[in-house]
Structures are given as C-alpha cells and as structure tokens.
Amino acid sequence: MRKIVIGGGASGLMAAYAAASHGHETLLLERNEKLGKKIYITGKGRCNLTNACSPDEFLQNVVHGEKFLRGAAYRFPAQDTVDFMHEHGLVTKVERGNRVFPASDHASDVTKTLERACLQAGVKIKLNTRVSEILTSNGGVCGVKTERETIPADAVIVATGGLSYPSTGSTGDGYKFAMRAGHTVTPCVPSLVGIEADGLAAAQGITLKNCVLTARQGQKILFSELGELLFTHYGISGPLVLTLSATLCRMPLDGVTLTIDFKPALERDVLDRRILKDFSERKGEQLKNVMRGLLPAGCIPIVLQRANVSAEKRPPEITATERARLVQTLKALPVTPKKLRGFEEAVVTSGGVSLHEVDPKTMQSKKVTGLYFCGEVLDVDALTGGFNLQIAFSTGYLAGIGADLSS
C-alpha cells in the first residue's frame, strides 16, 4: 500500500514514520524548503516536545477535543513520544511543569530526530512540493496532484497544520482539502495568544511573576489562576494570558472583564495595613514614590489612575476612601479586553476539521475511504506545556497506522 503524507511538521513526520515502519510505501510531501519549520520556533527555539504526564493528565489539558483524543492519548501517550525520541538518538530532559525538552535546548534536534527516524524506516521525502489537489474515485482516495505531477496513492494523510504562524507554511491548505472532500470545518481562530487592551502601555516589558488573572462574564467566573503575566505594547501576554486565551478564543469578548490581583498573598486588610505602614514611614514623599515598595515603577501610574488617586499627593493628604480604592485596585486592577492577537502570534489554531466526521481510532475520514487527518488541521487544541505537540504525535501515529487498525 502506498501512503502519501502531506506536510512535514510534527504530525506529518510521525505519521510518515508510523506508516513506513508498518510496512507501507510512504512518500512525504513538504511545501517548504525544509522539514519541521514550525518545530524550530516552538518553545522559544527549544521545542517543548511533550509533557511527562499520564494520559489522563494530558486529557485534562485539552481544551477542545478531549473525548475524541482519548483513544489516541492511550494508544500513543507522552511516554511513547519520549521513548521514540530516545530510541532515535535524542536525549531529553524534564523541566518545570513536566515540560520535556531536548537536552541540547535546540529545537532543530527534534526535527533531525524525526527526519532520521523517517529515513531509517524507508520514507521518501520531497521538499518544495506543494499539493494542489487530493484525487478521489468511487468514494476513496486515489492520489494527489502537485504543481508538477500526479502521484497515485492508496491513502493520503493530511498533516498540513493550522493557520498559526503562517510564515512557517501554515496557510490553511488542509481545510481546503477537507471541504473539497465534503468535510465540515469548524471556524478557525487564534489560540494561546496575547490579548489587546488599552491603558497599559506604561507597564510595557514588565513581568509579574505571581499575580492572579481573573476573567468574568457578568457574575460568572470564566477563569482565575495564579501565575506569570507580561505587559506588552498592545496589552497583556505571558503564560497566564495564553492559557486564558484558550478559554476566550471561541466566544465574543462583549461583557468579558478581566482583573489582575498584584498581591494575591495578601488579604485586603493585611494589604491595607502594609500601605498604612509605608505611609507612616514615608510621609513626606509623593504617592508615586511611596508605591515603589509595592509595585514595579511602570505599573504605578496605571494603578493610581484606575484608583483615581493623585500621584502627587503625600500620605497625610490621602483620605480613607482613596486608600480603600487603592487597595481595591491592587487586588483587582480592571482590564477591558479588546480582542485576541492574530494568527501571526498564535501558538496554535482553535478550530478545524470536524471531529464528528473523523474516526478517532484511525484518524480516517468517515466520508472518503483512505483519507486521514492528523495534528492541528483537526478541531483539537490544548494548553501550553507540550500538550499540542503531543496531540500532533498521537494523532500522527494513529493516522500512520490507520489502515492497519481499520482493516
């Protein structure tokens, strides 16, 4: 049986390896000049390739598609990914949050390992080859058409990625293939991305290591977690914000309000006593200077403006009401989200090929025999921490051996 894999990213490389290692003639077609272009930029160039957790813990970090991915999570779990990498020469290490990285800290080593495994298994690889059409006949796949030739095949695996980081070649080809084959594609939106908000520019570049970010819609708490937040030129980013964006990405932001607790370890009365102590010790200084004991300098004008307290006042001039507003703002700085940043900055795409139309055991289309989907092209996404790459490896592996499982 000849299998063609479209896309040489994480899921495509794993699918090609799995297919070839199970005895299939396998051809991988990659539109770029090199393999794994998106892998090179993941984890800030270090590649957080998976998360050393159990399948159940992995599934708890899946935002969309948890039920669909259950079989894949147990068939090819994170430990299998690590074992695969070790077997093919990559030494790994585990860091905070069970994040797994190559010991070299070079993402390129992950791509080289996947490529080496594919070549050893007998995969043929063609670079600079863009597929323009998947050919079908009598309800089944019969090949693909590229810009230069028509290639016959018994099965085609679509591993073209999503829309995030389009500079890496993720331009949505897989969605077009799916729709032409009669599939439904859930609208795609950026996820794991920063959030635009006004009035925070003074704090640009400042990182809060331990704050609580909370999102509400009316009285409902959508999200509230302790972690790290980064102020940017457009608003907010950092691990907390990326995680929150996975919750917000498919809903309108009208009515959503965010708050930042600068001092989560201090109850309001304790924080008030701390402020009174600072006031007592620095009576002659302006409030904007007194606040440096509590906040990074760039955050002070934002907090004072939101609390409606003059930065020029001295402690004896500040009323109890103003001090109460100051405490309130330090514990819940209001932030109004305008919109999420775009695909150019998104770690992952949320949305994709409808899971109702794909067999979760094999990744085969329920509409076209011999057509398979894996990785980000599917309507699945997870939080940061190596979980999205694990989705790619798990679904890629199943797609690669899909013909064997479905026979």
C-alpha positions in Angstrom: 0.0 0.0 0.0 1.3 3.5 -0.9 0.6 6.3 1.6 1.2 9.9 0.9 1.7 12.3 3.8 1.0 16.0 3.0 3.1 18.1 5.4 6.4 17.6 7.1 5.7 19.1 10.5 5.4 17.2 13.8 2.3 15.2 13.0 3.3 14.6 9.4 6.7 13.3 10.3 5.3 11.0 12.9 2.6 9.8 10.5 5.2 9.0 7.8 7.4 7.2 10.3 4.5 5.1 11.6 3.2 4.2 8.1 6.7 3.2 6.8 7.6 1.3 9.9 4.4 -0.8 9.5 5.5 -1.8 6.0 3.8 0.7 3.8 5.5 2.5 0.9 5.4 6.1 2.2 6.0 9.4 0.5 6.1 12.7 2.5 5.5 15.9 0.5 6.5 19.2 2.1 5.9 22.5 0.5 8.8 24.3 2.3 12.5 24.0 1.6 13.0 22.1 4.9 11.1 20.0 7.3 9.6 21.0 10.7 9.6 24.7 10.2 7.2 25.3 13.0 9.1 23.0 15.3 12.1 25.3 15.0 10.3 28.2 16.7 8.3 26.3 19.4 9.4 26.7 23.0 11.3 29.8 22.0 13.6 27.7 19.8 14.0 25.0 22.4 10.9 22.9 21.5 8.8 21.7 24.4 8.1 18.5 22.6 5.7 16.9 25.1 4.6 16.8 28.7 5.8 13.9 31.0 2.3 13.2 32.4 -0.2 10.4 32.3 -2.8 10.1 29.6 -5.5 11.3 32.0 -3.5 14.4 33.0 -2.8 15.1 29.3 -6.5 15.0 28.5 -7.2 17.4 31.4 -5.1 20.0 29.5 -7.0 19.5 26.2 -9.3 22.5 25.6 -11.2 21.2 22.6 -11.5 17.5 21.5 -10.8 15.8 24.8 -13.3 12.9 24.1 -12.1 12.5 20.6 -8.4 12.3 21.7 -9.0 9.7 24.5 -8.1 6.7 22.3 -5.0 8.4 20.8 -3.8 9.6 24.3 -3.7 6.0 25.4 -2.5 4.4 22.1 0.5 6.7 21.8 1.0 8.6 25.1 3.7 11.0 26.1 6.0 8.2 27.4 5.9 6.7 23.9 7.0 10.1 22.4 9.9 10.2 24.9 10.8 6.6 24.2 10.6 7.3 20.4 13.0 10.2 20.7 15.5 8.2 22.9 15.3 5.3 20.5 16.3 7.5 17.6 19.1 9.3 19.4 17.6 12.4 21.1 18.4 12.9 24.8 15.7 14.7 26.6 15.2 16.5 29.9 12.2 17.4 32.1 11.7 20.9 33.4 9.1 22.8 35.5 5.6 21.6 34.9 6.8 18.3 33.5 7.7 20.0 30.2 10.0 17.8 28.1 12.8 19.5 26.1 15.8 18.2 24.1 18.8 18.2 26.4 20.6 20.3 23.9 18.0 23.0 24.1 17.9 23.0 20.3 14.6 22.6 18.6 16.4 21.6 15.4 17.5 18.4 17.1 13.9 17.3 17.4 13.3 17.8 13.7 16.5 16.0 12.9 15.5 13.1 15.1 12.1 12.8 13.4 13.7 13.0 9.9 16.3 10.4 10.8 13.6 8.0 12.0 11.6 8.5 8.8 14.6 7.9 6.6 15.6 4.8 8.5 12.0 3.5 8.2 12.2 4.0 4.4 10.2 7.2 4.0 10.8 9.1 0.7 10.8 12.8 1.2 10.1 15.5 -1.4 10.7 19.1 -0.4 9.5 22.3 -2.2 6.4 20.2 -3.3 3.0 21.7 -2.8 -0.1 19.5 -3.2 -2.8 21.3 -5.1 -5.5 18.6 -5.0 -6.3 15.3 -3.4 -7.7 12.9 -6.1 -10.7 10.6 -5.3 -12.6 8.0 -7.2 -15.6 5.9 -6.2 -15.7 7.4 -2.7 -12.0 6.7 -2.0 -8.6 8.3 -2.4 -6.6 7.5 -5.5 -3.7 10.0 -5.4 -2.6 13.6 -5.2 -1.8 16.3 -7.8 1.1 18.6 -7.2 2.2 21.6 -9.1 4.4 19.3 -11.3 2.9 15.8 -11.4 0.1 13.4 -10.4 1.1 10.8 -7.9 -1.1 7.7 -7.3 -1.8 6.5 -3.7 -4.0 4.2 -1.7 -4.1 6.5 1.3 -3.4 10.2 1.9 -2.7 11.7 5.3 -3.4 15.4 5.6 -0.9 16.9 8.2 -0.8 20.5 6.9 -1.1 22.2 10.3 -3.5 25.1 11.0 -3.2 28.9 10.4 -0.9 29.9 13.3 2.5 31.2 12.3 1.7 31.4 8.5 5.3 32.3 7.9 6.1 28.6 8.5 3.8 27.5 5.7 0.6 27.1 7.7 -1.8 28.7 5.2 -4.9 26.5 5.6 -4.4 24.1 2.6 -5.7 21.2 4.8 -9.0 22.9 5.4 -9.5 23.4 1.6 -8.7 19.7 1.0 -11.2 18.7 3.7 -14.0 20.9 2.4 -13.5 19.7 -1.2 -13.9 16.1 0.2 -17.2 17.1 1.8 -16.0 17.7 5.3 -17.2 20.4 7.7 -14.5 22.8 9.0 -15.2 24.5 12.3 -14.3 28.2 12.0 -10.7 28.7 12.9 -9.5 31.3 15.5 -6.1 32.1 17.1 -5.5 30.5 20.5 -2.6 30.6 23.0 -2.1 34.3 22.1 -1.9 37.7 23.8 -4.8 40.0 24.5 -5.1 43.6 23.3 -6.2 46.1 26.0 -5.9 49.9 26.3 -4.2 51.9 29.1 -1.4 49.5 30.0 1.4 50.9 27.8 3.3 52.4 30.8 4.0 48.9 32.1 5.3 47.6 28.8 8.0 45.0 29.3 7.2 44.4 33.0 6.6 40.8 34.1 4.6 39.9 37.2 5.8 36.6 38.5 3.0 35.8 40.9 -0.3 37.5 40.2 -3.8 36.2 39.8 -5.6 36.9 36.5 -9.4 36.5 36.6 -11.9 36.7 33.8 -15.7 37.2 34.4 -18.7 37.4 32.2 -21.3 39.0 34.4 -21.3 37.1 37.7 -19.7 34.0 36.1 -16.0 33.4 36.7 -14.6 32.0 33.4 -11.0 31.8 34.5 -9.0 32.6 37.6 -5.4 31.4 38.0 -2.1 32.3 39.7 0.9 32.7 37.5 3.1 34.9 35.3 1.8 37.8 33.2 3.7 40.1 30.8 2.6 43.7 30.0 3.2 44.5 26.3 2.9 47.4 23.9 -0.6 46.2 22.9 -1.9 44.9 26.3 -1.0 41.7 28.1 0.6 38.3 27.3 2.7 35.7 29.2 1.7 32.2 30.4 -1.5 33.2 32.2 -2.8 35.2 29.3 -2.0 32.5 26.8 -3.9 30.0 28.9 -6.9 32.4 29.3 -7.0 32.9 25.5 -7.8 29.3 25.0 -11.0 29.8 27.0 -11.9 33.1 25.3 -10.9 32.3 21.7 -14.3 31.0 20.6 -16.6 33.5 22.4 -17.4 37.2 21.9 -15.5 39.4 24.3 -18.5 41.7 24.9 -19.3 41.6 28.6 -16.0 39.9 29.5 -14.0 41.7 32.2 -10.5 40.9 33.4 -8.9 41.8 36.7 -5.3 41.5 37.9 -4.5 40.9 41.6 -1.0 42.2 42.2 -0.8 40.9 45.7 -2.6 37.5 45.9 -0.7 36.5 49.0 -2.2 39.4 51.0 -5.8 39.7 52.1 -7.3 43.2 51.8 -7.0 44.1 55.4 -3.3 42.9 55.5 -2.6 44.9 52.4 -4.2 48.0 53.9 -2.0 47.7 57.0 1.0 47.3 54.7 0.1 50.5 52.9 -0.5 52.4 56.2 3.0 51.3 57.3 4.5 52.6 54.1 2.6 55.9 54.5 3.8 56.3 58.1 7.4 55.7 57.2 7.4 57.9 54.1 5.0 60.8 55.0 6.9 63.5 53.1 7.2 61.7 49.8 4.7 61.8 46.8 2.5 58.7 46.5 4.1 57.7 43.2 7.4 57.2 45.0 5.8 55.6 48.1 4.2 53.0 45.9 7.6 51.7 44.7 7.7 49.5 47.7 4.6 47.7 46.4 4.8 47.8 42.6 7.2 47.9 39.7 7.6 51.6 38.6 5.7 51.2 35.3 2.7 49.8 37.0 2.3 52.6 39.5 0.7 55.2 37.2 -1.7 52.7 35.9 -2.9 51.6 39.4 -3.1 55.2 40.6 -5.1 56.3 37.5 -7.5 53.4 37.9 -7.9 54.1 41.6 -8.4 57.7 40.9 -5.8 58.8 43.4 -3.4 61.7 42.6 0.2 60.5 42.1 1.4 63.9 43.5 -0.3 63.6 46.9 1.6 62.8 50.0 0.3 60.2 52.5 -1.2 62.6 55.0 -3.3 64.1 52.2 -4.8 60.7 51.2 -8.3 60.0 52.6 -9.5 56.7 53.9 -11.8 56.4 50.9 -8.9 56.9 48.5 -6.8 54.4 50.3 -9.7 51.9 50.1 -9.8 52.4 46.3 -6.1 51.9 46.2 -6.4 48.5 48.0 -9.3 47.6 45.7 -7.3 48.4 42.6 -4.2 46.5 43.8 -6.4 43.4 44.4 -8.4 43.8 41.2 -7.0 46.1 38.5 -9.7 46.2 35.9 -8.7 45.4 32.3 -11.1 45.5 29.4 -10.1 43.1 26.6 -10.5 44.4 23.1 -9.5 41.4 21.1 -7.1 38.5 20.9 -3.9 38.9 18.8 -3.8 37.3 15.4 -2.6 34.1 13.8 0.9 35.6 13.3 1.5 35.3 17.0 -0.8 32.4 18.0 0.8 29.3 19.3 -2.0 27.1 17.9 -5.2 27.2 15.8 -8.5 26.5 17.5 -11.0 25.0 15.1 -10.5 22.8 12.1 -11.8 19.6 10.5 -15.0 18.5 12.4 -14.3 15.6 14.7 -17.7 14.1 14.1 -16.5 13.2 10.6 -13.2 11.5 11.6 -12.8 8.1 13.2 -10.9 8.7 16.5 -9.4 5.2 16.4 -7.7 5.6 13.0 -8.0 9.3 12.1 -9.6 8.2 8.8 -12.3 10.3 7.2 -15.9 9.0 7.6 -16.7 10.4 4.2 -13.7 9.4 2.0 -12.0 6.0 2.3 -8.2 6.3 2.6 -8.3 9.9 3.6 -6.8 10.7 7.0 -6.3 13.8 9.1 -3.9 14.5 12.0 -2.4 17.3 14.1 -3.5 20.9 14.1 -5.7 20.6 11.0 -8.2 18.8 13.2 -10.6 20.7 15.5 -8.4 19.9 18.6 -6.3 22.2 20.7 -4.7 22.2 24.2 -3.0 24.4 26.7 0.7 25.3 26.6 3.2 22.9 28.1 3.9 20.4 25.3 0.3 19.2 25.0 -0.3 20.4 21.5 2.8 18.7 20.1 1.7 15.6 21.9 -1.6 15.8 20.1 0.4 16.0 16.8 2.4 12.9 17.7 -0.5 10.9 19.0 -2.8 11.6 16.1 0.0 11.4 13.6 0.9 7.9 14.8 -2.7 6.7 14.6 -3.1 8.2 11.1 0.1 6.5 10.0 -1.0 3.0 11.1 -4.7 3.8 10.4 -5.0 1.3 7.5 -3.8 -1.5 9.8 -6.3 -0.5 12.5 -9.2 -0.2 10.2 -8.6 -3.5 8.3 
